[in-house]
Amino acid sequence: MTTQSDLLTRLAPLLKAECAAEAHSAGLDAADLEQSVWVRLLSERRAGEPAARLAAAVRAEVQAALRRARREVLYDPTAEAAPAPGRRPAPGAQGSYGADGVEQAVLAAESRRELRAAIRRLPGRCPRLISALLSGHDPTYREIAGKLGMSQGSLGPVRSRCLGCLRRMLMAEIAAP
């Protein structure tokens, strides 16, 4: 019968190799996995071939780590609370921005105000068309055409001309100090 220290000495290289091979698949550090397996092996005293128990313990620890990783949600108190993709935070929402995020939110709001002001200065039916296209409820071309009293087929060409006019207007404002 071998002593426990002899067993540990004999199994250490095998455990190190098994952990090095399996750790990457679970996103673990090999040394951390090795330590967890030693704790598992020494805490459960089951009969059986030590090398087979060692391989089973490595697999069990890897599976346990994968289960924990699926359940864990990392928390970073310094991270900004990002709104859902394609959505802006509600006006006046508390906790929506971090320290640097407040400045970015103010700059974004100012940019939106300037864009809306430029849209209002567009000629003809362009302000109504561009405003309808930018509305928050994402209307279809059919809905916009019905609202503006235009044919659905003319929305694309008119939109293109309006955006070209807006682009030229904004470029002239940027160029002129």
Residue pairs with C-beta under 8 A, 6 or more apart in sequence:
2 10
7 50
10 50
11 50
11 51
11 54
14 51
14 54
15 34
15 37
15 38
15 54
15 58
16 30
16 34
18 37
18 54
18 55
18 58
19 30
19 31
19 33
19 34
19 37
19 58
20 30
22 33
22 58
22 59
22 62
23 29
23 30
23 32
23 33
23 62
25 62
26 33
26 62
26 65
26 66
26 69
27 65
27 69
28 62
28 65
33 58
33 61
33 62
33 65
36 61
36 65
37 54
37 57
37 58
37 61
40 57
40 60
40 61
41 53
41 54
41 57
46 53
78 98
79 98
80 96
80 97
80 98
80 100
80 101
81 89
81 95
81 96
81 97
83 89
83 96
89 96
89 97
89 105
90 96
96 105
97 104
97 105
116 131
118 166
118 169
118 170
118 173
119 126
119 127
119 130
119 131
119 134
119 166
120 127
121 127
121 169
122 130
122 162
122 165
122 166
122 169
123 165
125 148
125 150
125 158
126 158
126 161
126 162
126 165
126 166
128 148
129 144
129 148
129 150
129 155
129 158
129 159
129 162
130 159
130 162
130 163
130 166
132 139
132 144
132 147
132 148
133 144
133 159
139 147
141 152
141 155
141 156
142 152
144 150
144 155
145 151
145 152
145 154
145 155
150 158
